[in-house]
């Protein structure tokens, strides 16, 4: 789960050491917490981030995996959010060209849902309000040709526009990695229990999930970036007046065998006003999502419902020649989006904008900054805003720097991924073309730390299937906080889709043997 939320501890072993001292304690290892940690560490602050589970283990790995402005938000007049997101879209593409790539989206026109002129007008605004420089402009397309032949007869007209795809889990991990490289302490499997005001500082108690050992931390400020658990964290803090409220909305996705050829995605409109994307995924599959369902209950136990599976299948079947059914689903995932509650009646219309709430118990007390809402595309700008609010309290640098500094592995020569991937294959010719491409895409220039001086696959250690080797696992454990098979197979590599049950079990046994 993302968030390291407040929980009642069981038996604990207290640490007798003096409290650790930091400038900023961040609760939550999702995209917002990791992004704030990176920005703060780069400004010279002493930072600690605590996350109860794995980085990106909840909402931040359950996204539709898009860096986009949110075309449909224009209908809700969210012009500021769309503009900010579109500006961030190209900034993120520049700093992480390995894990982020441009993608063409095709929007079929269904006359009964929206008039063509309205779609054209919306795309005109989408092209121009964000200062687009890299991605191509939108255009009208005919859908009856071969490129879009997978669509059913009768869908003759549509539009094409560009956004970006992102490996969402890796985006979180790379922000945390950059923060650590700049001096931050990233503590996964560590719960936040509580905090009290001690003079001008916070005195917080955190707990190692495995050993139950507790540690005290003195912090000049706390950031509550616990996502769905942001209000649970507030229960472990002195009573404060918080205006922000979280609206929990479940979004679910299914993965099915590839529906069509090509690297383009489709944006499908539904009569209920909701949007579903179909996105090429992991070479052999198509990702379909998302749903928008009000959620209540335990956010750690979220899963897709049969009704959601059927809804997504029916959406696909209303647009494509090829029909799918629930039996075609190879994998599914669901996440709870912690949206800032704007009291919208319809869950799909709740704002994706964020709210940062700074509270203090007294004028001399240390600050608490709580993050409500947000979307993965605007995480970097959110982090800048958070540091701007905290700057007077921490007397930190006001230099904004994260828009130009490449994320780890993103310093590709001329930002040319295709040339870089080709260079990886030439340098390590024993790799298959597909494996060289996958490693280049996941790790960028840091692929050197995995492949090093290897001259054959045998030099990379045991092969677990689908190109996953002991060398890659060792890298992920040593550098990226991987502590379980799920951390590796479903978040950092997505290879769980390509391994059979026996191969997945072999990876799990590797971690079981280390923990026994």
N, C-alpha and C positions, 0 to 999 in steps of 0.2 A: 504494500500500500504506500502511496505517496503521502508524506505529511508528518510522520513521527508524532501522531496526535497524542493528546493527554490521555493517559490510561491509568487505572489503578494498578499499582505494582503488587506483585506477589512477594515472596520472600526475597530479600535483597541483601547483598553484601556491600556495606558502605565503604567508600574509599576514605582513607584517613589523610590523604595528601591535601595540601592547600588547594583552594579553588584555582582552576585555570583562569587566566585573564585574557579576554578578547575585547575588541572594539564592538564587534557585531556578531550576535548569535542568530543564525537563520534556521528556522524550523520548517522542514519540508524539502525533499529532494526531487521535486518535479521541475518543469522548465522554468518557472518563475523563481524558485529558490536558487537553482543553479545559476541562472542568469544574473541574479543580484549578487551572488557570491563572486562570480567572475568579475563583475564591474567593480565591486567594493575592493577586492584584492588588488586589482589593477590600479586603484587609487591610493594604495599604500596602507589600507586598513587591515588590522589583524582580524581574520574571519574564521568562524567555525560554523559549519552546516551539519545539522543532524537530521537523519532520515531513518524512520523506524524499519523500513524494509530495504528494497533495492532502489537505486536511482531510477526514476521514470517507471516505477512499478505499478502505477495506477493510471490516472487520467492522461498523463503525458505520453504514455505508450499506447493509448487507446483512441488516438485521433484518426481522422481520415488521411493524415500524413500529407497535408497540403500547406504550402506557404502561399497565401492568397489574400486578396483584398476583401473577398466576400461579396461577390456580385449581387447575391440576393438581398444583402443588407441595404442596398440602395432603395429598395421598395419600402423599407422601414425608416427612410430618411436619416440613416446613420452615416452621414457624409464625413464627419470628422474621423470616425473609426475606419471607414473604407480608405480614406486618403492616407491616414497614418499606416495602415496595413500595406497599402500599395507601395509606399515609400520604403517600408521595411523589407518588402519582398525582394527588391533589387539589392538592397544593402546586404541582406543575408546571403543572397546568391553570390555576392562578391567575396564574402568572408568564409564561406563554406562550400566552394564549388565541387567538393567531392561528395558530400552527403545531400546536397540540394541540386536539383537539375530542372531546367525549363520543361514544361509539358504543355502540349496542345489540348484544349478542351473543346469539344463539339457540343453545341446546344441545339438539339432538334426543335423545330418550330411546330407546336401543336396549336392550331388556330383556336380551339375551344378554351385554351388555358390563358394565353396572353397574345395580344396582337403583335404582328411582326414589327410595326413601327416602335412599339414600346420597348421591345427587346433591343432593337437597333439603337434607340436613344440611350438605354441603360449601358450598352457596351461603349457608346461614344463617351459617356462620362467616365466609365471604367478605364478607358484608354488615356484620358487626359488629366484626371484630377490628382494622379499620383506621381506625375513627373517621369513617366515611363521612358527609359533610355535603351535598355538591353533587349527586352522582350518584344516580339512583333505585335503589331496592332491587330485588332479584331477585323473580321471580314465575313461576308456572306458566303455560304457554300451550298452546293447542290449535293444532296445526300444520296442520289440514285447511282452515283458512280462507284467504282470498285473499292475505293478506300473506306467507304462507309456502308458497304453492302450487307453488313451483318444486321442492319436495321430493317424492320418490317416494311413491306410495301405501304405506300401512302404517306410516308415521311419524306417529303421531297425537298424541303427547304430547311436551312438552319444557319447557324453562325459558328465561327471558330474564334477563339480567343486564347490567350496564354496566361498561365500561372506557373507555379513551381511545385514540385514534389519534394518531400523531405523524409529522411529516415528519422522519425521523431525521437525514438529512444536514444539514438546516437547523438542527436543534437543536444539532449540533456547531458549525456555522459561527457561530451566534449566541452561543454560549458563548465562542468564540474572539474574536468581534467585541467582546463586552462586556469581555473581558480586555484587548484592545488599547485600547479607549476608556479604560480605567483605567490604562494605561501599560505593559502587557505588550508584549514583542516577539514577534510570531508569525512564525516563519520556515518557510514551506513549501518544498518541494523542497530540503531541507537535511538531510544525513545526520549522525547521530552516529557518530563513528569510534571514539573511545576516551576514557578519562579516567584520570588518576592522582591520587593524594593528594599535595598540596603544602602541607605544614603543616596548618592547620586548614581548608583549602579543597580543593575539587576543581579540577583543571586539565583541562578537556575540550577535545577537538578536534572541530570540526564542519566539514562540507564542503558547499559549494554544488553541487548536482547538475549544473547546466548548465555552470558555468565550471570546476568542480573546485577552485576556490580554497578553501583551508582557513583557519579562524579558530579562535583559542583563546579559551576562555571560563573565567573563574574563577567558581565557584559555591560558595555556602555549603552547599548541599544539592542532590541530584539526585533526581528522581522518574522511575522507569522505568515508564512507562505504555504500553509498546510493543505491548500486546495479544498476538497470536500470536508476536511476536518478542521477548517479554520476556526469555526465557532467552538469546536471541542477543545482546541488549544486554549481558547480564552477562559475555559473553565479552570485551567491550571494557573491562572494569573489573578492578581488582585482585581476586584470588581471595578470595571471601567465602563463608561458610557460609550457604546459603539453603535453608530447608526447603520453601518453596513450589515446587510443580511445576504445569506447565500441561498440561491435557488438551485436545487439539485435536479439536473436533467440527465437522463441516461441516453447515451448514444451507442448503438450497436452496429457491428459490421459482420459480414460473412465473406469468406474466401471460397471461390468456386473455380473449377477448371476454366482455362482461358476461353472467353466468350467470342473473341474476335482477334484478327491479326492487326498489327500496327502498335505504335507506342502512344497513341492518343487516348484520351479519356473522354467519357460522355457525361454531361450534366443533364439529368432527367427530371423533368417537372412532373409533379403529381397533382391530381385534382384537388387534394386537400391543402395545396400550397407548399408542401414540403419538397425538398430537393434530395435526390439520391445520385451519387456519383458511381460510375464504374471506371476503375483505374487498373491499368496493367500492373501486375504485382508479381515479383519474384519469378519472372520469365514465364512460368508455366501456368499462372493463375490470374484471376481478375478479382480485385477487391471491390465489394459493393457496400455502400453505406452513405449516410448514416440514418438512424432513426432519432427521433426527439420524443422521449417519453418522460413524464414527471416521475421523480424517484423519491422514495422515502425509505428509511430503514438503514441497515448496516452497509455502508459503502464498500466494505471489504468483501462482501459476498455478492457482488454484482455479476450478472450473467445475462446473456441474450435470452429472450423468451420465445416460445414457439410462434407467438403472434408476430413478433418482430421479424423472425426468419421468413415467415410467409409473406409479410408486407414487402420485404426486400425482393423476394422471388417474384411476386406479382408485379412489382415495378419493372423489373428486368423483362418479364414476359410481355408487358404492354408495349415495349419498344423494340425488342429483338426478335429475329426470326427463330433463333434457338431458344427453347424454353428450358428453364431450370426448376428444380423442386428442392425441398429441404434435404432430400437424400443426396443431392449433389454437393452439399456444403462440406468442404474439407477441413475448415477451421472457422471459428468465430471468436470474436472478442467484444467486450462491452466495457464502457467506462462511464464514470459519473462526472459530468461537467459541473464545476462549482461556479455557476453564473451569478453575477451581481443582480439581485432581485429588483426588477423594475415594475413588478406587479402585473406583468403581461398575463393575460388569461391563457394564451396559447404558448405551450412550451417552446415551439419552434421559433417564436417571435421574441423570446427573452433576449435582451441585449448581450452581445459578446464583448462589449466594452468592459474595462476594468475600473475598479475604484480602489484607491489607496487611502487608508484611514490612519492618521497619526493621532495617537492618544497619549496623554500623560496624566498621572494621578495628581500631581501638584506641579507648580511651575519649576521646581528644582528636581523633580523626579526624572528618571531615565525614560526615554521614549519607547513606545511600542508602535510598530507599523504593521498593520494587517492588510493583506491583499485579498480583495474580493473580485472574482471573475477573471476575465482575460482570455486570450487565445494564443496559440503557439506562435503565430506570425508576429505578434506585437510584444513578445516577451522581452526583447532587448530594449525597446523603448520604455516598457514598464520598469525595467531595472534602472534605467537612467532617471526616470521620474522618482523612483523610490530613493535613490541616492541623493537626488536634489532635495527631497523633503527632509532627509536625515542630515544633510551636510551642516546646517547650523548647529546641530547637537553634537556632531562628531568632529567638527572643525577639520573635515577631510578635504581633499582636492576636489575642485569643481570641474575638473577636466573630463570632458566626454571623449572616450577613446574607443569604445567597443565597435563602432560602426566601420572602422578601417582595419583593425587588427584581426588577422585571420585566426579562425579557430584551429586547434591542433590538427595538423594534416592538411589544412586548407591552403597552404602557401604553394599552390601549384604554379609552375612557370606559365606566365601569361594567362593564368586561370583557365587553361585549356585542358579540360579533363580527358578528352579523346586522345590527345597527344601523350598525356601522362600515362594513361592506361596502356597505350601501345608501348611506351618506354618500359613499363613494368614487365610486360611480356617479353620484350627483347632482353632485358637484363636477367630475368629468371626464365629462360626458355623452356624449362622442364614443366612449368605450369601450363595447364590448358588455357586456352584463350578466355573461357568463361570464368575460371578461377582467378586468373590475373585481373580480369575486369572487376570481379566481386571484391577482391582484396583492395584494389585501387579505389573503388567506390567507397568502401567502408572506412579505410584508414588513411587515404591520401598519402602524403609524404611520410607518414609514420609507418607505412608498410615495411620500411627498411628494418624497423625494430622486430618484425616478425620473421622476415625472410633472410635478412642479414647476409651471411656468406654461403647460404645453402646452394648446393649445385644439383640436387636431386630431391624428389619428394621424400625419400628416406631420411634426408637430413632434417626434415621438419617433424620427425617423431611419428608416433602412432597416428594412423588415419582413421577417423571415426565415421567417415562417409560424407558425401556431398562437398568434399574439399576441406572439411574441418580437421585440422591437425593439432597435435599436442603443442606445437609452437604457437599456434593462434590462441589456444586455450590458456597457455602460460602467460601470454601477453595480456589477455583480458583479465586474468586473476591478478597479475602484478601491477598493471597500470590502470585498470578500469573498474576495480571494485567488484568484479564478478565473483560470487560466492556459491552459486548453485547452477545446476543444469539449466533451469529456466532463465536465469540471468543471461546465459550464453545463447541458448537455442531460440528463445522467443523474444528477447529484447535486443541484444547486441549484434546478433547475426541473422536472425529469422530463419535459421537452417532447420528448425524444428519441422517446417513444412516439407523439407526434402529428405529427412531421415525417416526410416521406418521405426516401429516401436522398439525393436531390439537394439538398433543403433542409438536411439534416444536413451534407452536404459543403460547402455555402456557409458554414456557421458554422465548420467546420474550416479552410477556406481563409482566413477572416478572421484566425485565429490563426497560420496558416502564414505569411501575408504579414507579420505583425508580427515574427515570429522570424527572417525571412530577412534 
